[in-house]
Amino acid sequence: MARRNFLDRGDLLDRFSHAEIIERYRLDRQAIIDLAREIEPHIAPHTRRNHSLTVVEKTLVSLRYLATTVIQLNDAGLHLISQPTVSRTVNSFIETLSSPAIFTHHVRFPTTEAELRTIKEDFFQVKLHFDKFKAHVFSCLEYWNYITFHFTSNYY
């Protein structure tokens, strides 16, 4: 029987700079470590295998997939694991995050009319600011299109 060769995955958090970690995983190093610690009892490997994924590796694989939603094979290549491992890891990570123990600790819905009204008003204020910003962006784009078309059309 052929012997399996395992690649040394190393510590992924040490492989990338702070900016690269945020770009790839959408969280900073400390937030990833904190999240891994919180979900560790639910997602830690229940095996004594030599090459099972650590909790931090499972967290990174799942965050990368959720941040990019690209083909699982790409995430497998980045983390030096197989595509089926990515699939199993993401599935168990999402199940863990949606479990009542974790979900209710981080997500809270309004329970009174006053809370709901406050949330609606805050959301409306954000929407107003966004609409103003959007109007400025569209004005700039219209001006840019006018300038580009006006000046480039004279050359042809």
N, C-alpha and C positions, 0 to 999 in steps of 0.2 A: 504494500500500500504506500502510495506517495505521501511524503511528509508535507504538511501545510506550512507555508511561509507567511508569517505575519509581519506586516510593516510596522515600524515604530512610529506611533502617532505623535508621541511627544506631548508636551503641554501646549494646547492650542492658544491659551491665553498669553503665553510667553512668546508665541510665534509672531503675533501681530502687535502693531503699535496701538495706542489708545484710540486714535482716529480710525484706524483700520477695523478695530473691534466694533466701534459704533457703526461704521459703514456696513459691515457685514452682518451684524447681529441686532442692530437698532437699540442696544443697551450698552452701557459702559461696563467695564470690568467688575466693579464692585456690585452693581445691580445684578449681573449674571451670577456672581458668587452668592449673593444673598438669596436669589431665587433658587439656586441649586440647593442651598442649605435648607430652605423651607420645604422643598418638595422631596428632599432626600429620603425620608421614611417611606414615601409612596413609590419611588422610582428607582431606589438603590438596587443593584444587581442581587438576585437571590441565588447566585451560583458561586462556586469557588473556582470557576474557570480562570485561566491565566490571562485571557485577552478580552474579557467582557468590558463593555463601555463603562466609564465612571459616570457619576451623576452629572458632573460638569460637562463631560463630552456629550451626554444625552441632551442636556440643556442646550448646548451650542448647536448641535445638529438640528434640534427642533426649532430653535429661534431662527437659524439660517433659513430653514425651509419656510417658516411662517413669514419671514421678512421679505423673501424673494419670490416665493411660490413658483420656483423654477422646477424643472424636471428633477426628480429625486436622485437620478444618476449623477447630476452635477454636484449635489451636496455630498454624495457618497465619495466622489473623487476628491473634493476639498478636505474631507475628514478621514480619508483613507479607510473607508468601510464599504460594505456592499450595499446595493440599493435595497434589498429586503430588510437589512438592518436599519436603514433610514426609515423605511415604512413602519416597522415595528416601534422604533423609537419615537417617531412623531405621534403615532397613535397612542402610545402609553403616556406621553407628555401631555397631550390634549385631554385625555381621560383624567389625568391627575389634576390639571388646572380646572377642569369643570366639575371636579368632585366637590360636594358640599363643604368639606373641611377647608379647602383652599378658596373656592369661589366666593363663599359668603364672608370670608375674611377680607377680601379685597373689593367686592362689588356690593354696593348697597343701593337699593331702590328707595325712592321716597315713599313714606308711609302715611303722610298726612297731606291734606289739600294745600296747606301753607308751604310745605317743602316742594311740592310739585309746582306751585305757582312761582316760587323763587327760582327754580331750575328753568322754567319756561322763560321767565323774564331775563335771566342771565344769558340763555341761549339766544334770545331775540337781540340782546345787545351785541353779542358776537356777530350775529348775522348782519346787523346794521353796519358794523365796522368792516366786515368783509365786503358788503355791497359797495361801500365807498372805495375801498381798495380796488375792487374789481373794476369800477368805473374809471379809476386813474390808469390802471393797466391797459384797459381797452383804448383809452384816449391816446396813450403812448404808442400802442400798436398801430392805431389808425394813422397817427402822425408819421410813424416810421414807414408804413406802407405808402403813404402819400409821397414822402421824400424819396423813397427808393424808386417808386414808379416814375415820378416826375423827372428825376435826374438821370435815371438809367434809360428811360425811353428816348431821351435826346441823343444818346450815343448810337442807337441802332437805326 
